[in-house]
């Protein structure tokens, strides 16, 4: 079995998409019995909400599906994240470009869009629901659930080796 794998989910402010992805993925990992081997966190590319809990609409949508985001607090991506995490997964192209500007060249292969794992080339980005209505948070959950399952299948391959 390979050593532990660390995954970082990244959006802009770390109060909507990335904490939702973290909450969904943590449960997927736990249900797969891999909680000791796979850890995850989330962060934002900007410092707008440092220390704040996820957006109340994100928490409510997640709770309706049984995900607990209550303990999560927003933080900004740090230089240390690039060496600490094995996968740094951006929610959209804008955040991926921002991460690429910050990332030391030796860690650039860790950066990718989270939706790559959804298995649908038409789904490249997780849209930001912050300025929209409640259903935007439900749509984000649909997307991150799909990508989280794909990521878990991908990681299973690493453990089988």
Rosetta silent file (secondary structure, phi, psi, omega in degrees, C-alpha in Angstrom):
SEQUENCE: XXXXXXXXXXXXXXXXXXXXXXXXXXXXXXXXXXXXXXXXXXXXXXXXXXXXXXXXXXXXXXXXXXXXXXXXXXXXXXXXXXXXXXXXXXXXXXXXXXXXXXXXXXXXXXXXXXXXXXXXXXXXXXXXXXXXXXXXXXXXXXXXXXXXXXXXXXXXXXXXX
SCORE:     score description
SCORE:     0.000 S_00000001
   1 L     0.000  139.306  178.367    0.000    0.000    0.000 S_00000001
   2 L   -72.121  163.882  177.169    1.209    3.504   -0.855 S_00000001
   3 L   -69.265  177.626 -175.552    1.723    6.158    1.834 S_00000001
   4 L   -64.543  152.794 -179.730   -1.036    8.610    2.660 S_00000001
   5 E  -115.902  135.960 -179.391   -2.413   10.924   -0.006 S_00000001
   6 E  -118.817  130.265 -176.110   -3.314   14.541    0.680 S_00000001
   7 E  -120.573  133.280  176.473   -5.839   16.448   -1.423 S_00000001
   8 E  -118.502  125.875  176.912   -6.475   20.213   -1.359 S_00000001
   9 E   -99.662  134.306 -173.299   -9.648   21.701   -2.878 S_00000001
  10 E  -132.614  130.181  169.753   -9.378   25.360   -3.917 S_00000001
  11 E  -130.469 -158.415 -174.700  -11.864   28.058   -4.869 S_00000001
  12 L   -77.275  -60.397 -174.716  -11.811   31.842   -4.487 S_00000001
  13 L  -106.683   -6.188  179.179  -12.858   32.577   -0.900 S_00000001
  14 L    64.311   37.850  174.722  -13.077   29.057    0.572 S_00000001
  15 L  -127.473   -5.639  179.808  -16.669   29.449    1.769 S_00000001
  16 L  -125.506  -83.560 -170.964  -18.726   27.747   -0.977 S_00000001
  17 H   -66.237  -51.298 -174.635  -17.292   25.346   -3.544 S_00000001
  18 H   -68.087  -38.858  175.419  -14.072   24.128   -1.944 S_00000001
  19 H   -68.454  -31.160  175.833  -15.512   23.426    1.524 S_00000001
  20 H   -64.896  -43.509  177.951  -18.441   21.632   -0.125 S_00000001
  21 H   -62.799  -41.613  178.676  -15.958   19.520   -2.107 S_00000001
  22 H   -61.595  -46.627 -179.491  -13.952   18.850    1.046 S_00000001
  23 H   -62.533  -43.528  178.929  -17.046   17.749    2.985 S_00000001
  24 H   -64.217  -47.565 -176.523  -18.283   15.488    0.198 S_00000001
  25 H   -65.470  -39.999  178.005  -14.858   13.953   -0.378 S_00000001
  26 H   -57.356  -42.699  179.825  -14.218   13.335    3.338 S_00000001
  27 H   -68.140  -40.730  177.053  -17.419   11.314    3.550 S_00000001
  28 H   -58.239  -45.041 -179.293  -16.588    9.370    0.368 S_00000001
  29 H   -63.683  -44.699 -179.994  -13.161    8.530    1.783 S_00000001
  30 H   -62.765  -44.616 -179.410  -14.628    7.479    5.151 S_00000001
  31 H   -65.273  -26.604  178.066  -17.267    5.290    3.507 S_00000001
  32 L   -84.775   -2.302 -179.528  -14.525    3.633    1.425 S_00000001
  33 L    74.476   24.757 -176.281  -12.563    2.856    4.602 S_00000001
  34 L  -112.329   15.082 -175.334   -9.656    5.057    3.529 S_00000001
  35 L   -59.788  -27.476  178.248   -9.812    7.782    6.178 S_00000001
  36 L   -79.867  -19.350 -174.015   -6.400    6.781    7.557 S_00000001
  37 L  -105.296  -22.524 -176.995   -4.824    6.864    4.103 S_00000001
  38 E  -126.974  122.925  177.121   -6.439    9.861    2.395 S_00000001
  39 E  -120.247  157.353  179.968   -6.765   13.293    3.959 S_00000001
  40 E  -144.873  162.212  179.383   -8.174   16.486    2.529 S_00000001
  41 E  -151.760  175.192  175.135   -8.452   20.189    3.197 S_00000001
  42 E  -141.805  158.189 -178.953   -9.712   23.250    1.378 S_00000001
  43 E  -157.275  168.062  177.040   -8.475   26.785    0.847 S_00000001
  44 E  -116.238  154.283  176.684   -9.130   29.930   -1.141 S_00000001
  45 L   -77.509  -19.190 -178.781   -6.904   31.826   -3.514 S_00000001
  46 L  -118.569  163.333 -173.500   -8.028   35.099   -1.883 S_00000001
  47 L  -100.081   22.133 -174.427   -8.160   36.255    1.722 S_00000001
  48 L   -59.083  -34.518 -168.605  -11.758   37.550    1.732 S_00000001
  49 L  -129.006   23.644 -175.656  -13.157   35.192    4.377 S_00000001
  50 L   -50.819  129.686  177.389  -10.246   33.867    6.470 S_00000001
  51 L    86.157   -8.231 -178.782  -11.521   32.246    9.664 S_00000001
  52 L   -85.798  151.480  172.979  -15.176   32.265    8.593 S_00000001
  53 L   -73.023  167.648  175.684  -17.360   29.148    8.381 S_00000001
  54 L   -57.624  154.896  177.227  -18.765   28.131    4.992 S_00000001
  55 L   -49.487  137.625 -179.322  -21.580   30.225    3.559 S_00000001
  56 H   -55.757  -33.561  178.479  -24.891   29.421    5.332 S_00000001
  57 H   -69.648  -36.084  176.741  -26.442   28.373    2.002 S_00000001
  58 H   -66.457  -44.330  179.478  -23.563   25.956    1.376 S_00000001
  59 H   -62.769  -43.301 -178.364  -23.927   24.512    4.876 S_00000001
  60 H   -64.263  -45.639  179.226  -27.709   24.142    4.487 S_00000001
  61 H   -62.208  -42.858  179.338  -27.445   22.414    1.099 S_00000001
  62 H   -64.235  -43.352 -179.626  -24.726   20.103    2.443 S_00000001
  63 H   -62.385  -36.131  178.330  -26.717   19.269    5.589 S_00000001
  64 H   -61.072  -24.351  179.239  -29.749   18.312    3.479 S_00000001
  65 L  -104.914    7.222  175.341  -27.537   15.603    1.943 S_00000001
  66 L    88.003   15.021  177.683  -25.924   14.556    5.193 S_00000001
  67 L   -98.867  137.743 -179.166  -22.595   16.390    4.880 S_00000001
  68 L  -107.549  113.871  177.919  -21.272   18.273    7.883 S_00000001
  69 L  -107.600    7.706 -171.126  -19.319   21.437    7.113 S_00000001
  70 L   -59.106  -31.809 -177.037  -19.738   22.917   10.598 S_00000001
  71 L   -88.245  -10.560 -175.015  -16.125   22.621   11.703 S_00000001
  72 L   -74.920  143.614  176.905  -14.600   24.029    8.515 S_00000001
  73 L  -135.156  140.005 -177.053  -13.094   27.518    8.481 S_00000001
  74 L   -66.855  142.881  173.628  -11.858   29.480    5.481 S_00000001
  75 L  -145.683  162.955  178.612   -8.157   29.904    4.923 S_00000001
  76 E   -97.932  146.670  175.865   -5.977   31.155    2.109 S_00000001
  77 L   -56.579  138.498  177.525   -3.642   28.937    0.089 S_00000001
  78 L  -117.579  162.830  178.483   -0.085   29.114    1.433 S_00000001
  79 H   -59.604  -34.665 -179.169    3.258   28.351   -0.215 S_00000001
  80 H   -62.398  -29.709 -179.359    3.590   25.333    2.070 S_00000001
  81 H   -57.009  -34.416 -176.274    0.459   23.787    0.517 S_00000001
  82 H   -66.458  -31.303  176.668    2.309   23.160   -2.738 S_00000001
  83 H   -90.154  -27.162 -174.923    4.811   20.848   -1.058 S_00000001
  84 H   -78.731  -34.573 -174.084    2.399   19.360    1.485 S_00000001
  85 L   -99.964  148.061  177.758   -0.419   18.202   -0.832 S_00000001
  86 L   -86.928  -32.222  178.644   -0.321   15.554   -3.564 S_00000001
  87 E  -129.223  129.301  175.926   -3.331   16.926   -5.446 S_00000001
  88 E  -122.727  105.127 -167.345   -4.289   20.616   -5.582 S_00000001
  89 E  -109.295  112.351 -179.539   -7.671   20.765   -7.265 S_00000001
  90 E   -84.805  147.600  178.887   -9.087   24.068   -8.477 S_00000001
  91 L   -80.316  -22.163 -179.571  -12.799   24.590   -8.941 S_00000001
  92 L  -153.669  170.986 -177.501  -12.358   26.701  -12.078 S_00000001
  93 H   -62.420  -38.584 -179.060   -9.848   27.957  -14.637 S_00000001
  94 H   -60.364  -46.503  179.281   -9.428   31.343  -12.940 S_00000001
  95 H   -70.652  -31.976  176.361   -8.340   29.748   -9.663 S_00000001
  96 H   -63.784  -43.046  177.271   -6.170   27.239  -11.524 S_00000001
  97 H   -63.511  -41.098  178.997   -4.313   30.124  -13.224 S_00000001
  98 H   -61.754  -45.376  178.178   -3.927   31.891   -9.879 S_00000001
  99 H   -61.988  -40.746 -178.848   -2.491   28.716   -8.321 S_00000001
 100 H   -62.493  -34.524  177.641   -0.142   28.234  -11.283 S_00000001
 101 H   -68.352  -32.056 -178.135    1.306   31.720  -10.707 S_00000001
 102 H   -86.077  -25.366 -168.421    1.999   30.898   -7.036 S_00000001
 103 L   -76.153  129.293  172.148    3.178   27.312   -7.485 S_00000001
 104 L   -60.874  141.805 -175.382    6.882   26.435   -7.491 S_00000001
 105 H   -52.826  -34.861 -177.440    7.716   24.704  -10.820 S_00000001
 106 H   -68.935  -11.104  179.397    8.591   21.401   -9.139 S_00000001
 107 H  -113.150    6.419 -174.666    5.000   21.067   -7.884 S_00000001
 108 H   -60.451  -29.467 -178.992    3.143   22.191  -11.024 S_00000001
 109 H   -69.222  -12.761  179.060    2.034   18.640  -11.883 S_00000001
 110 H   -79.057  -17.631 -175.141   -0.112   18.599   -8.723 S_00000001
 111 E   -85.516  130.700  174.087   -2.398   21.344  -10.084 S_00000001
 112 E  -162.842  167.624  174.755   -5.535   20.413  -11.991 S_00000001
 113 E   -78.116  136.090  178.979   -9.226   21.118  -12.277 S_00000001
 114 H   -59.196  -38.555 -174.712  -11.326   19.056   -9.862 S_00000001
 115 H   -68.980   -8.505  173.170  -13.925   18.323  -12.531 S_00000001
 116 H   -53.968  -32.504 -175.804  -11.361   16.314  -14.520 S_00000001
 117 H   -82.984   -4.003 -179.399  -12.409   13.453  -12.236 S_00000001
 118 H   -76.341  -17.717  177.423  -16.121   13.746  -13.116 S_00000001
 119 L    80.237   14.556  179.384  -15.603   11.795  -16.320 S_00000001
 120 L  -131.630  107.226 -177.579  -17.426   14.306  -18.542 S_00000001
 121 L   -58.624  -21.778  179.024  -15.242   16.549  -20.728 S_00000001
 122 L   -73.503  -20.909  179.277  -18.133   19.037  -20.986 S_00000001
 123 L   -98.692   94.211 -178.194  -17.921   19.633  -17.208 S_00000001
 124 L  -100.286  -34.859 -173.017  -14.704   21.580  -16.732 S_00000001
 125 L  -127.140  148.096  171.151  -15.566   24.046  -13.996 S_00000001
 126 L   -91.871  116.119 -177.516  -17.643   24.161  -10.846 S_00000001
 127 L   -68.324  146.910  179.672  -19.607   27.429  -11.110 S_00000001
 128 L   -78.230  116.866 -177.440  -19.455   29.836   -8.190 S_00000001
 129 L   -86.049   -1.618 -168.771  -22.906   29.846   -6.528 S_00000001
 130 L   -54.371  -44.434 -175.481  -22.137   32.781   -4.200 S_00000001
 131 L   -93.668    7.274 -177.447  -24.068   35.483   -6.074 S_00000001
 132 L  -107.970 -164.875 -177.839  -26.906   33.199   -7.163 S_00000001
 133 L   -89.627  175.300 -178.768  -29.918   31.465   -5.700 S_00000001
 134 H   -52.592  -40.368 -175.670  -30.199   28.357   -3.508 S_00000001
 135 H   -63.189  -21.460  175.885  -30.395   25.971   -6.476 S_00000001
 136 H   -63.777  -35.027  178.148  -26.846   26.969   -7.436 S_00000001
 137 H   -70.757  -35.206  176.287  -25.585   25.303   -4.264 S_00000001
 138 H   -65.997  -41.444  178.828  -27.535   22.136   -5.095 S_00000001
 139 H   -63.026  -42.588  177.879  -25.993   22.120   -8.579 S_00000001
 140 H   -60.128  -43.745  178.540  -22.515   22.510   -7.077 S_00000001
 141 H   -61.451  -42.279  177.156  -23.187   19.565   -4.768 S_00000001
 142 H   -56.287  -45.564 -177.206  -24.314   17.435   -7.724 S_00000001
 143 H   -68.479  -44.855 -177.107  -21.086   18.256   -9.526 S_00000001
 144 H   -72.252  -28.817  174.534  -18.721   17.755   -6.596 S_00000001
 145 H   -62.811  -43.005 -179.995  -20.382   14.458   -5.658 S_00000001
 146 H   -64.819  -47.143 -179.074  -19.705   13.178   -9.155 S_00000001
 147 H   -67.891  -36.180  179.241  -16.101   14.422   -9.214 S_00000001
 148 H   -63.204  -40.779  177.374  -15.418   13.158   -5.670 S_00000001
 149 H   -64.294  -40.552  177.584  -16.472    9.643   -6.677 S_00000001
 150 H   -65.072  -40.669  177.018  -14.222    9.856   -9.737 S_00000001
 151 H   -63.353  -42.482  178.874  -11.314   11.080   -7.635 S_00000001
 152 H   -61.581  -42.488  176.685  -11.851    8.241   -5.189 S_00000001
 153 H   -61.079  -41.791  178.087  -11.799    5.707   -8.071 S_00000001
 154 H   -60.769  -45.120 -178.607   -8.568    7.302   -9.313 S_00000001
 155 H   -68.544  -33.161  176.694   -6.965    7.074   -5.868 S_00000001
 156 H   -55.463  -36.248  177.942   -8.043    3.432   -5.468 S_00000001
 157 H   -62.287  -35.381  177.988   -5.706    2.743   -8.384 S_00000001
 158 H   -69.434  -33.960 -179.267   -2.808    4.209   -6.435 S_00000001
 159 H   -78.961  -25.331 -179.786   -3.545    1.968   -3.449 S_00000001
 160 H   -73.367  -24.008 -177.312   -3.886   -1.156   -5.570 S_00000001
 161 L   -68.568    0.000    0.000   -0.342   -0.742   -6.890 S_00000001
